[in-house]
Amino acid sequence: MNEKHIVSSFDRDLESIQATVMKMGGLVEKALMDAVRALKTHDVELAEAVRKGDKVVDELDLTVKTDTAQLLALRSPTASDLRTVLSVMEIASHLERCGDYAKNMAKRTIAMAESGEINGSLAALGRMSTFVEAMVKDALDAYIQRDTEKAAEIIERDLEADQIYNTLFRSLLTHMMEDHRNITVGMHLHFIAKNIERVGDHATGIAEQTIYLATGEFPEDDRPKLDRTALEYQKSEE
């Protein structure tokens, strides 16, 4: 009876922690959408709200880490439960970083509020963000459903996110090379695009945690990354 009570308490504690992580996910998804909307509409107030709102995500991440540490110390979970606890901690870390990227995007939107824009760049960033936001949402859904097939599909989608980023980067680089007046705004837009691309990487990390949780093994990472930023910079200097 006592053992059953301990198991029940562990399950309740773990469910509470996972609920906190899902709350983080919802806030991060909204922050990403708001950051891009603020960029496209030049809404400095919304960008400032995104920047300030990241504090809540950070606090939830700290709550997850504190609660999981306490759970590990008090409950001595089995191997399977231990994987769940470790996965929750990792997913919270991925979400916290995504929140940081949304905040960084908002800060750059504020910095370039009085600047012009490069033709077509904001629409392209919007499409890229929509693609990556869907990756985050689907990654969290795959985790909740313990859906390894969906998780594997999200990992494959990261390749397309990299391709979208590289195409956008080359376009921005071309505009900056053709007209030096585009350099400042072009660099801001490039770093925003890079932040979005990195969110895709973290969505992939969440998907990998789902596969680890279900199978006990991480997927083999044999996909080449298509981030050719350094190479493109090198070519532009030649």
RODO-2510 file (C-alpha; in nm, 4 decimals, decimal comma):
residues 238
     n   res          X          Y          Z
     1     m     0,0000     0,0000     0,0000
     2     n     0,2828     0,2367     0,0919
     3     e     0,4686     0,1547    -0,2322
     4     k     0,1522     0,2201    -0,4312
     5     h     0,1168     0,5549    -0,2579
     6     i     0,4770     0,6455    -0,3466
     7     v     0,4226     0,5541    -0,7119
     8     s     0,1018     0,7564    -0,7218
     9     s     0,2794     1,0567    -0,5701
    10     f     0,5591     1,0280    -0,8257
    11     d     0,3093     1,0221    -1,1112
    12     r     0,1301     1,3288    -0,9769
    13     d     0,4551     1,5188    -0,9335
    14     l     0,5703     1,4262    -1,2836
    15     e     0,2372     1,5255    -1,4364
    16     s     0,2658     1,8633    -1,2650
    17     i     0,6150     1,9151    -1,4070
    18     q     0,5021     1,8160    -1,7564
    19     a     0,2099     2,0595    -1,7273
    20     t     0,4608     2,3351    -1,6508
    21     v     0,6620     2,2411    -1,9593
    22     m     0,3498     2,2527    -2,1763
    23     k     0,2709     2,5963    -2,0337
    24     m     0,6207     2,7020    -2,1345
    25     g     0,5545     2,5661    -2,4823
    26     g     0,2370     2,7696    -2,5202
    27     l     0,4113     3,0890    -2,4090
    28     v     0,7042     3,0281    -2,6420
    29     e     0,4780     2,9615    -2,9407
    30     k     0,2936     3,2887    -2,8727
    31     a     0,6191     3,4792    -2,8244
    32     l     0,7502     3,3602    -3,1606
    33     m     0,4289     3,4559    -3,3391
    34     d     0,4159     3,7950    -3,1679
    35     a     0,7824     3,8664    -3,2391
    36     v     0,7329     3,8150    -3,6118
    37     r     0,4038     4,0066    -3,6128
    38     a     0,5782     4,2959    -3,4385
    39     l     0,8516     4,2858    -3,7024
    40     k     0,6108     4,2798    -3,9966
    41     t     0,3900     4,5581    -3,8574
    42     h     0,6695     4,7660    -3,6982
    43     d     0,4869     4,7343    -3,3656
    44     v     0,7412     4,8440    -3,1065
    45     e     0,4986     4,8018    -2,8155
    46     l     0,4314     4,4397    -2,9072
    47     a     0,8044     4,3773    -2,9493
    48     e     0,8643     4,5240    -2,6038
    49     a     0,5943     4,2965    -2,4599
    50     v     0,7702     3,9945    -2,6126
    51     r     1,1022     4,1079    -2,4692
    52     k     0,9596     4,1489    -2,1183
    53     g     0,7527     3,8305    -2,1394
    54     d     1,0629     3,6141    -2,1689
    55     k     1,1109     3,6538    -1,7943
    56     v     0,8053     3,4346    -1,7336
    57     v     0,9486     3,1591    -1,9545
    58     d     1,2783     3,1769    -1,7648
    59     e     1,0939     3,1485    -1,4323
    60     l     0,9026     2,8420    -1,5519
    61     d     1,2261     2,6832    -1,6702
    62     l     1,3731     2,7360    -1,3234
    63     t     1,0597     2,5820    -1,1703
    64     v     1,0963     2,2731    -1,3898
    65     k     1,4625     2,2325    -1,2982
    66     t     1,3918     2,2762    -0,9264
    67     d     1,0963     2,0371    -0,9264
    68     t     1,2749     1,7689    -1,1276
    69     a     1,5796     1,7878    -0,8995
    70     q     1,3531     1,7403    -0,5991
    71     l     1,1742     1,4541    -0,7711
    72     l     1,5026     1,2770    -0,8430
    73     a     1,6191     1,3255    -0,4855
    74     l     1,3007     1,2049    -0,3170
    75     r     1,1474     0,9435    -0,5461
    76     s     1,4377     0,7355    -0,6855
    77     p     1,2644     0,6720    -1,0203
    78     t     1,3032     0,3520    -1,2212
    79     a     1,4973     0,3546    -1,5475
    80     s     1,1887     0,4279    -1,7574
    81     d     1,0684     0,7036    -1,5260
    82     l     1,4177     0,8462    -1,5113
    83     r     1,4159     0,8861    -1,8900
    84     t     1,0912     1,0798    -1,8599
    85     v     1,2338     1,3113    -1,5967
    86     l     1,5539     1,3737    -1,7938
    87     s     1,3562     1,4334    -2,1127
    88     v     1,1342     1,6874    -1,9406
    89     m     1,4404     1,8778    -1,8205
    90     e     1,5912     1,8804    -2,1686
    91     i     1,2684     1,9900    -2,3353
    92     a     1,2325     2,2755    -2,0866
    93     s     1,5865     2,3858    -2,1743
    94     h     1,5059     2,3784    -2,5464
    95     l     1,1949     2,5883    -2,4880
    96     e     1,3844     2,8361    -2,2730
    97     r     1,6314     2,8890    -2,5568
    98     c     1,3469     2,9347    -2,8055
    99     g     1,2080     3,2025    -2,5750
   100     d     1,5478     3,3727    -2,5788
   101     y     1,5442     3,3763    -2,9592
   102     a     1,1966     3,5332    -2,9638
   103     k     1,3260     3,7980    -2,7215
   104     n     1,6302     3,8625    -2,9420
   105     m     1,4055     3,9026    -3,2454
   106     a     1,1942     4,1536    -3,0556
   107     k     1,5015     4,3520    -2,9479
   108     r     1,6182     4,3798    -3,3079
   109     t     1,2703     4,4876    -3,4159
   110     i     1,2900     4,7700    -3,1627
   111     a     1,6414     4,8628    -3,2793
   112     m     1,5362     4,8891    -3,6433
   113     a     1,1983     5,0548    -3,5804
   114     e     1,2913     5,3677    -3,7758
   115     s     1,4715     5,1817    -4,0542
   116     g     1,3359     5,0847    -4,3893
   117     e     1,3131     4,7289    -4,5116
   118     i     1,4574     4,5179    -4,7891
   119     n     1,1960     4,4295    -5,0475
   120     g     1,0287     4,0964    -4,9768
   121     s     1,2403     4,0196    -4,6704
   122     l     0,9665     4,0577    -4,4089
   123     a     0,7275     3,8344    -4,6003
   124     a     1,0035     3,5743    -4,6409
   125     l     1,0820     3,5894    -4,2696
   126     g     0,7121     3,5462    -4,1960
   127     r     0,6937     3,2310    -4,4091
   128     m     1,0073     3,0910    -4,2488
   129     s     0,8756     3,1626    -3,9009
   130     t     0,5407     2,9972    -3,9771
   131     f     0,7266     2,6848    -4,0909
   132     v     0,9437     2,6724    -3,7784
   133     e     0,6588     2,7566    -3,5396
   134     a     0,4742     2,4524    -3,6762
   135     m     0,7822     2,2423    -3,6035
   136     v     0,7754     2,3517    -3,2389
   137     k     0,4037     2,2840    -3,2034
   138     d     0,4286     1,9438    -3,3701
   139     a     0,7343     1,8523    -3,1631
   140     l     0,5439     1,9200    -2,8423
   141     d     0,2439     1,7245    -2,9727
   142     a     0,4713     1,4321    -3,0603
   143     y     0,6122     1,4385    -2,7087
   144     i     0,2692     1,4360    -2,5450
   145     q     0,1531     1,1538    -2,7738
   146     r     0,4865     0,9681    -2,7527
   147     d     0,4667     0,9595    -3,1345
   148     t     0,8101     0,8565    -3,2617
   149     e     0,7058     0,8655    -3,6288
   150     k     0,5941     1,2273    -3,5999
   151     a     0,9128     1,3068    -3,4086
   152     a     1,1286     1,1536    -3,6830
   153     e     0,9368     1,3532    -3,9446
   154     i     1,0069     1,6770    -3,7553
   155     i     1,3775     1,5969    -3,7538
   156     e     1,3656     1,5621    -4,1317
   157     r     1,1830     1,8946    -4,1620
   158     d     1,4771     2,0721    -4,0037
   159     l     1,6652     2,0175    -4,3292
   160     e     1,4016     2,2231    -4,5119
   161     a     1,4216     2,4931    -4,2451
   162     d     1,7955     2,5153    -4,3104
   163     q     1,7321     2,5449    -4,6840
   164     i     1,4809     2,8261    -4,6295
   165     y     1,7302     3,0070    -4,4092
   166     n     2,0143     2,9735    -4,6592
   167     t     1,7978     3,1053    -4,9430
   168     l     1,6931     3,4047    -4,7340
   169     f     2,0492     3,4713    -4,6240
   170     r     2,1755     3,4749    -4,9819
   171     s     1,9002     3,7192    -5,0764
   172     l     1,9882     3,9530    -4,7894
   173     l     2,3580     3,9285    -4,8696
   174     t     2,2921     4,0213    -5,2321
   175     h     2,0935     4,3299    -5,1300
   176     m     2,3680     4,4368    -4,8882
   177     m     2,6373     4,3954    -5,1520
   178     e     2,4380     4,5888    -5,4130
   179     d     2,3625     4,8860    -5,1873
   180     h     2,5604     4,9675    -4,8727
   181     r     2,2559     5,1488    -4,7317
   182     n     2,0997     4,8046    -4,6831
   183     i     2,3794     4,6779    -4,4613
   184     t     2,2447     4,7825    -4,1211
   185     v     1,8891     4,6645    -4,1728
   186     g     2,0166     4,3625    -4,3644
   187     m     2,2302     4,2514    -4,0708
   188     h     1,9388     4,2896    -3,8298
   189     l     1,7167     4,0840    -4,0605
   190     h     1,9880     3,8227    -4,1028
   191     f     2,0227     3,7724    -3,7290
   192     i     1,6446     3,7485    -3,6961
   193     a     1,6463     3,4788    -3,9653
   194     k     1,9278     3,3012    -3,7820
   195     n     1,7268     3,3110    -3,4593
   196     i     1,4320     3,1507    -3,6376
   197     e     1,6589     2,8833    -3,7843
   198     r     1,7932     2,8062    -3,4393
   199     v     1,4384     2,7637    -3,3082
   200     g     1,4035     2,4896    -3,5698
   201     d     1,7126     2,3226    -3,4273
   202     h     1,5580     2,3238    -3,0815
   203     a     1,2318     2,1833    -3,2167
   204     t     1,4454     1,9035    -3,3561
   205     g     1,6005     1,8597    -3,0126
   206     i     1,2547     1,8196    -2,8587
   207     a     1,1686     1,5580    -3,1212
   208     e     1,4897     1,3701    -3,0431
   209     q     1,3928     1,3641    -2,6756
   210     t     1,0616     1,2040    -2,7704
   211     i     1,2421     0,9257    -2,9546
   212     y     1,4818     0,8813    -2,6619
   213     l     1,1912     0,8649    -2,4194
   214     a     1,0111     0,5996    -2,6222
   215     t     1,3086     0,3859    -2,7249
   216     g     1,5898     0,4628    -2,4824
   217     e     1,8141     0,5625    -2,7736
   218     f     1,8803     0,8852    -2,9600
   219     p     1,8344     0,8903    -3,3390
   220     e     2,1538     0,8792    -3,5424
   221     d     2,2451     1,2274    -3,6624
   222     d     2,3684     1,1621    -4,0151
   223     r     2,1979     1,4626    -4,1732
   224     p     2,4393     1,7316    -4,2998
   225     k     2,3573     2,0781    -4,1716
   226     l     2,2883     2,3194    -4,4528
   227     d     2,3913     2,6364    -4,2736
   228     r     2,6449     2,7824    -4,5151
   229     t     2,6570     3,1266    -4,3551
   230     a     3,0304     3,1274    -4,2909
   231     l     3,1008     3,0048    -4,6418
   232     e     2,8789     3,2739    -4,7953
   233     y     3,0544     3,5434    -4,5926
   234     q     3,3906     3,4114    -4,7067
   235     k     3,2865     3,4208    -5,0716
   236     s     3,1558     3,7760    -5,0373
   237     e     3,4988     3,8916    -4,9193
   238     e     3,6865     3,7379    -5,2135
***
